Amino acid sequence: MIILIAIIMLFILHLSYLSFLFAQISVEPGLSPNSNYMYQLFLLPTSLINSSKMHGSVLMDSPLSIAKSMRNSNETLTIVKQHPYTAGNKEYIFSQNKTEISSPENNSHTANFGKGTRIAVVMPTFTAAAYHNSFYLFYQKYINTKQDINITTDLNLLTSRVTNEPISTASGFAMLYLVGNLKWIAPDSNVTYLRDQDVDAGLIFQENGHNAFNVIILGHQEYVTQKEYNNLKRFVADGGTMIILDGNVFYAQVKYDRNTDKITLVKGHSWAFNGVSAWRSVNERWKNETAQWIGSNYISNITKFANDPFNYLPHEEQYVTNPKDIILLNYNAIIAPNNSTKEGSIVVATYELNYGHGKVIALGIYSDDIINNGRFDRYLDSLFLQYAVRT
């Protein structure tokens, strides 16, 4: 009983702090070409950005996905025959006033980092909706369904209302943390908060068709629409830089009804749904296309990482599937003994891939789990400074 009371008290304190946090959030005037859908990012006050509270327990408990046990274990993994190039290790050191950074080769750069750089942080609102008492109740109930069986009951669970509230299963609190970090290392950058529905509406482009941002940062974008997927691909091809913080991205397709503000599953996560019935289908919706322009695909059966500088535990990762990937940090993944692939053939890494006139930077791991790890934060800062705020 005492333990139960203590847990309840901790939960109440946790909610109280979150309420305080959102009460402190302010909204900057928008840069929006369309104020109906795009909102300037809510910025954390300096007192919160530098507060130990933001770096503390509020973000400690990243959830393990309830979907891991639902994946098809017999899915064929794409093996890259030609190993990608591995770039030299680069660690960056801040000067005290944050205006200078030095690399191990003793090359220093002094500048107003991020001045004029347009950065969009996209909250995974569609993924949040899918996890909210809907899709996963269906997946769990029909987990033993075989191929060629049509399901016509409980189909209401494959539709869910979209909200703009951040939740932990969709990078919500990690993205808030990221905002503070971005404003710390790049106080003069223009940081904008977007939602999946904004990207679906094409609001990452200007009226003349050009990119509206230099950099787009994604979190756990597991569920996206076809339009959102196409728009992000176009953004990179047209010269944008896209940074992907988490694994398990672009795994399933949903459709979005702007009138009802609801998403409905279309295909992926081993299911397809046409509005009348649901049946077993592919796991990863755009697997081959994603490998071509993102450079990696989803994997979840990693046992551990031999190179683990951030004390990261396997969760949901991306493994490299494009020989043009440039490896920045190889985590030396060790796969389960019963996996049919050859040991060492799966590479989970932070990497860079040039696509069209732009590039993709993917962390390769589920960054939410270590977002408050000091060593990881420094590494993330170095990536932002190298690829984002100096773009």
VOGU-3710 file (C-alpha; in Angstrom, 3 decimals, decimal comma):
1> miiliaiiml> 0,000/0,000/0,000  2,822/2,425/0,874  4,527/1,670/-2,426  1,270/2,254/-4,315  0,751/5,613/-2,597  4,336/6,604/-3,416  3,834/5,724/-7,090  0,618/7,751/-7,224  2,354/10,736/-5,616  5,212/10,550/-8,122
11> filhlsylsf> 2,716/10,394/-10,986  0,881/13,468/-9,668  4,169/15,353/-9,330  5,092/14,348/-12,875  1,794/15,694/-14,245  2,158/18,864/-12,195  5,566/19,532/-13,679  4,327/18,933/-17,221  1,494/21,394/-16,595  4,042/23,912/-15,344
21> lfaqisvepg> 6,221/23,287/-18,387  3,453/23,910/-20,906  2,361/26,977/-18,984  5,840/28,419/-19,561  5,831/27,780/-23,308  5,489/30,823/-25,540  4,713/31,044/-29,231  6,734/33,222/-31,575  5,084/35,142/-34,411  4,891/32,818/-37,411
31> lspnsnymyq> 6,963/32,701/-40,559  4,032/30,841/-42,008  2,913/31,155/-45,615  -0,425/29,831/-44,374  -1,366/30,566/-40,782  -4,183/28,037/-40,827  -1,843/25,072/-40,546  1,693/26,166/-39,761  2,674/27,377/-36,310  5,894/28,915/-35,130
41> lfllptslin> 7,537/26,518/-32,732  6,664/26,922/-29,086  9,939/27,947/-27,509  11,115/27,079/-24,045  12,167/30,046/-21,922  15,887/30,320/-21,191  15,247/29,450/-17,553  13,833/26,090/-18,628  16,327/25,437/-21,408  19,211/25,635/-18,949
51> sskmhgsvlm> 17,303/24,077/-16,078  18,281/20,708/-14,696  14,581/19,882/-14,707  14,567/19,780/-18,483  17,606/17,479/-18,382  16,163/15,332/-15,619  13,532/12,795/-14,847  10,757/14,230/-17,021  12,383/12,613/-20,058  13,913/9,580/-18,366
61> dsplsiaksm> 11,227/7,008/-19,079  11,172/6,467/-22,839  8,656/3,698/-23,494  9,519/0,457/-25,244  7,179/-0,041/-28,155  4,363/-2,479/-27,534  4,594/-3,365/-31,207  7,946/-5,158/-31,068  6,393/-8,553/-30,358  3,938/-8,044/-33,200
71> rnsnetltiv> 6,513/-7,826/-36,008  6,735/-10,675/-38,460  9,924/-12,495/-37,518  10,286/-14,078/-40,955  10,675/-10,830/-42,884  13,595/-10,914/-45,318  16,308/-8,385/-44,508  18,018/-6,522/-47,318  21,782/-7,049/-47,128  24,072/-4,442/-48,649
81> kqhpytagnk> 26,688/-6,276/-50,723  28,972/-3,264/-50,949  29,871/-1,831/-47,550  29,271/1,915/-47,202  32,147/4,325/-46,727  33,070/5,052/-43,106  33,956/8,680/-42,419  36,656/9,680/-39,958  35,610/10,283/-36,368  34,788/13,897/-35,616
91> eyifsqnkte> 34,180/15,218/-32,124  33,514/18,887/-31,593  34,365/21,023/-28,581  32,495/24,198/-27,665  34,188/27,381/-26,601  32,816/28,888/-23,395  30,641/31,446/-25,167  29,399/28,850/-27,699  30,569/30,912/-30,697  33,559/28,724/-31,544
101> isspennsht> 33,890/25,024/-32,063  37,036/23,013/-32,669  37,492/19,608/-34,289  40,186/17,015/-33,464  42,115/18,216/-36,529  42,364/21,583/-34,736  40,159/23,278/-37,293  38,151/25,961/-35,548  35,126/27,802/-36,793  33,847/31,025/-35,354
111> anfgkgtria> 30,475/32,370/-36,430  26,999/33,296/-35,353  25,797/29,729/-35,525  22,374/29,379/-37,027  21,793/33,000/-37,941  19,031/32,956/-40,519  18,936/29,165/-40,724  15,342/27,974/-41,044  14,754/24,778/-39,074  11,463/22,884/-38,860
121> vvmptftaaa> 10,860/20,354/-36,082  8,031/18,034/-37,114  5,999/16,540/-34,281  4,826/12,979/-35,151  1,138/13,686/-34,613  -0,037/10,864/-36,879  2,047/8,341/-34,963  0,694/9,706/-31,689  -2,846/9,165/-32,975  -2,089/5,587/-34,055
131> yhnsfylfyq> -0,807/4,735/-30,585  -3,755/6,333/-28,811  -6,153/3,475/-27,946  -6,698/2,482/-31,546  -4,372/0,753/-34,023  -2,497/-1,256/-31,417  -5,654/-2,596/-29,830  -6,547/-3,978/-33,252  -3,040/-5,374/-33,847  -3,062/-7,131/-30,506
141> kyintkqdin> -6,549/-8,587/-30,896  -5,831/-10,025/-34,335  -2,164/-10,871/-33,861  -2,706/-14,530/-34,844  -4,537/-13,753/-38,080  -3,164/-15,712/-41,061  -2,662/-14,557/-44,627  -5,723/-14,341/-46,934  -8,137/-13,859/-44,018  -10,357/-10,772/-44,182
151> ittdlnllts> -11,205/-9,065/-40,906  -14,476/-7,142/-40,867  -14,910/-6,499/-37,133  -13,379/-3,834/-34,864  -12,429/-1,798/-37,930  -13,205/1,383/-36,011  -9,893/0,791/-34,207  -8,047/1,513/-37,457  -9,192/5,142/-37,375  -8,055/7,632/-34,750
161> rvtnepista> -8,416/11,345/-34,059  -5,282/13,465/-34,345  -4,370/15,695/-31,425  -1,487/18,093/-31,024  -0,590/16,993/-27,522  2,954/15,580/-27,267  3,118/11,983/-26,053  6,133/9,853/-25,184  5,414/7,082/-27,712  5,708/9,628/-30,532
171> sgfamlylvg> 8,800/11,579/-29,472  6,681/14,261/-27,821  8,838/15,074/-24,809  12,084/14,317/-26,628  11,129/16,897/-29,252  10,503/19,480/-26,530  13,955/18,727/-25,171  15,388/19,092/-28,673  13,839/22,547/-29,010  15,711/23,762/-25,958
181> nlkwiapdsn> 18,928/22,246/-27,243  18,574/23,889/-30,645  17,958/27,294/-29,124  21,004/26,816/-26,897  23,473/26,015/-29,681  21,808/28,209/-32,303  19,998/31,091/-30,568  19,681/33,098/-33,797  18,169/30,338/-35,891  14,528/30,409/-36,937
191> vtylrdqdvd> 12,982/27,284/-35,427  9,445/26,392/-36,476  7,091/23,818/-35,021  5,215/21,722/-37,564  2,892/18,741/-37,368  2,517/15,805/-39,712  -0,649/17,359/-41,098  1,317/20,498/-42,042  3,825/18,466/-44,031  0,947/16,566/-45,634
201> aglifqengh> -0,487/19,938/-46,726  2,815/20,893/-48,404  3,631/23,719/-46,013  7,328/22,910/-46,096  7,359/24,670/-49,477  6,976/28,317/-50,399  4,321/29,501/-52,841  6,938/29,491/-55,620  7,620/25,809/-54,938  11,002/26,296/-53,282
211> nafnviilgh> 11,830/24,798/-49,908  10,566/26,928/-47,027  13,234/25,539/-44,670  16,899/24,639/-44,762  16,570/21,781/-42,288  13,745/19,461/-41,234  14,077/17,326/-38,090  11,921/14,222/-37,665  11,321/12,063/-34,604  9,262/8,857/-34,498
221> qeyvtqkeyn> 7,457/9,315/-37,828  6,284/5,703/-37,977  2,951/6,598/-39,613  2,793/9,088/-42,500  0,520/9,784/-45,449  1,574/9,264/-49,054  1,589/13,055/-49,517  3,778/13,592/-46,465  6,195/10,916/-47,637  6,381/12,434/-51,131
231> nlkrfvadgg> 6,785/15,975/-49,801  9,683/15,028/-47,533  11,378/13,194/-50,387  10,953/16,248/-52,620  12,287/18,523/-49,864  15,542/16,555/-49,715  15,840/16,229/-53,506  15,460/20,004/-53,825  18,418/20,686/-51,529  17,060/20,358/-48,002
241> tmiildgnvf> 18,756/18,591/-45,103  16,608/16,122/-43,170  17,738/14,809/-39,778  16,012/11,662/-38,486  16,342/11,168/-34,729  14,600/7,807/-34,306  14,389/4,376/-35,841  11,167/2,893/-37,190  10,291/5,724/-39,579  7,959/5,576/-42,602
251> yaqvkydrnt> 6,798/2,115/-41,570  3,107/2,447/-42,399  0,852/4,574/-44,577  -2,231/6,326/-43,272  -4,721/8,659/-44,916  -5,693/11,919/-43,260  -9,138/13,497/-43,328  -8,677/17,198/-42,705  -12,420/17,717/-42,149  -12,659/15,218/-39,288
261> dkitlvkghs> -9,001/15,510/-38,239  -8,658/11,714/-38,227  -6,180/9,234/-39,650  -6,993/5,778/-40,996  -4,573/2,950/-41,685  -3,965/2,204/-45,371  -1,020/-0,186/-45,567  1,942/-1,301/-43,487  2,695/-2,755/-40,074  1,706/-6,111/-41,627
271> wafngvsawr> -1,844/-4,933/-42,432  -3,810/-3,339/-45,255  -7,222/-1,715/-44,891  -9,622/-0,509/-47,597  -12,397/0,782/-45,339  -14,434/-2,411/-45,659  -12,057/-5,108/-44,458  -8,492/-5,536/-43,241  -6,028/-8,272/-44,186  -2,394/-9,230/-43,694
281> svnerwknet> 0,024/-7,273/-45,882  3,571/-5,889/-45,961  5,471/-4,843/-42,860  7,295/-1,745/-44,139  5,178/0,241/-46,580  7,841/1,780/-48,831  10,765/-0,521/-48,030  12,678/-0,354/-51,335  11,958/3,314/-52,009  12,945/4,274/-48,460
291> aqwigsnyis> 16,259/2,451/-48,866  16,978/4,505/-51,987  16,525/7,983/-50,541  16,632/7,502/-46,744  19,362/4,868/-46,886  18,099/2,466/-44,235  15,194/0,297/-43,118  13,632/-0,735/-39,849  15,008/-3,553/-37,684  14,129/-4,627/-34,148
301> nitkfandpf> 15,971/-7,871/-33,404  19,312/-6,425/-32,286  20,758/-8,191/-29,242  23,269/-5,515/-28,225  25,801/-3,043/-29,583  29,532/-3,748/-29,271  30,268/-0,056/-29,804  27,932/1,688/-27,385  29,331/5,072/-26,285  25,925/6,285/-25,041
311> nylpheeqyv> 24,852/3,238/-22,965  21,993/2,712/-25,385  19,850/-0,426/-25,222  18,363/-1,927/-28,414  14,840/-0,708/-29,067  13,802/0,223/-32,612  16,630/0,888/-35,054  17,402/1,500/-38,709  19,994/-0,650/-40,481  21,852/0,695/-43,526
321> tnpkdiilln> 20,555/-0,598/-46,854  22,221/1,758/-49,314  25,912/1,361/-50,280  26,125/5,131/-50,761  25,555/5,749/-47,034  28,491/7,484/-45,359  28,934/5,962/-41,907  29,598/8,540/-39,190  29,314/6,221/-36,170  28,949/2,445/-36,421
331> ynaiiapnns> 27,377/0,898/-33,324  28,592/-2,609/-34,293  25,222/-4,300/-33,930  25,083/-7,896/-32,744  22,016/-9,756/-33,937  20,193/-12,647/-32,318  21,786/-16,101/-32,927  18,582/-17,441/-34,485  18,522/-14,696/-37,129  19,068/-16,057/-40,616
341> tkegsivvat> 21,364/-13,227/-41,703  25,141/-13,502/-41,421  26,739/-12,026/-38,321  28,243/-8,644/-39,059  26,162/-8,150/-42,196  23,709/-5,798/-40,450  25,071/-2,302/-39,879  23,261/0,033/-37,498  24,917/3,421/-37,622  24,576/7,162/-37,640
351> yelnyghgkv> 25,124/7,998/-41,287  24,819/10,584/-44,031  23,266/9,993/-47,445  23,300/12,487/-50,295  20,092/12,394/-52,300  19,354/14,739/-55,187  20,594/18,172/-54,159  20,130/17,522/-50,438  21,021/14,988/-47,789  19,640/12,795/-45,045
361> ialgiysddi> 21,304/12,429/-41,652  19,915/9,492/-39,671  20,902/8,650/-36,098  20,006/5,009/-36,732  18,893/4,440/-33,137  15,853/5,407/-31,059  17,278/8,675/-29,743  14,341/9,324/-27,406  15,760/6,716/-25,034  19,002/8,629/-24,461
371> inngrfdryl> 17,942/12,191/-25,184  19,101/13,286/-21,725  22,430/11,428/-21,878  25,129/14,105/-21,676  27,558/12,374/-24,000  24,849/11,757/-26,576  23,701/15,378/-26,304  27,229/16,550/-27,126  27,336/14,235/-30,145  23,913/15,449/-31,258
381> dslflqyavr> 25,055/19,051/-30,861  28,053/18,341/-33,087  25,780/16,908/-35,781  23,476/19,934/-35,620  26,410/22,313/-35,852  27,928/20,428/-38,762  24,795/19,664/-40,769  22,019/21,947/-39,588  22,846/25,377/-38,243  25,638/25,950/-40,749
391> t> 23,613/24,735/-43,732
//
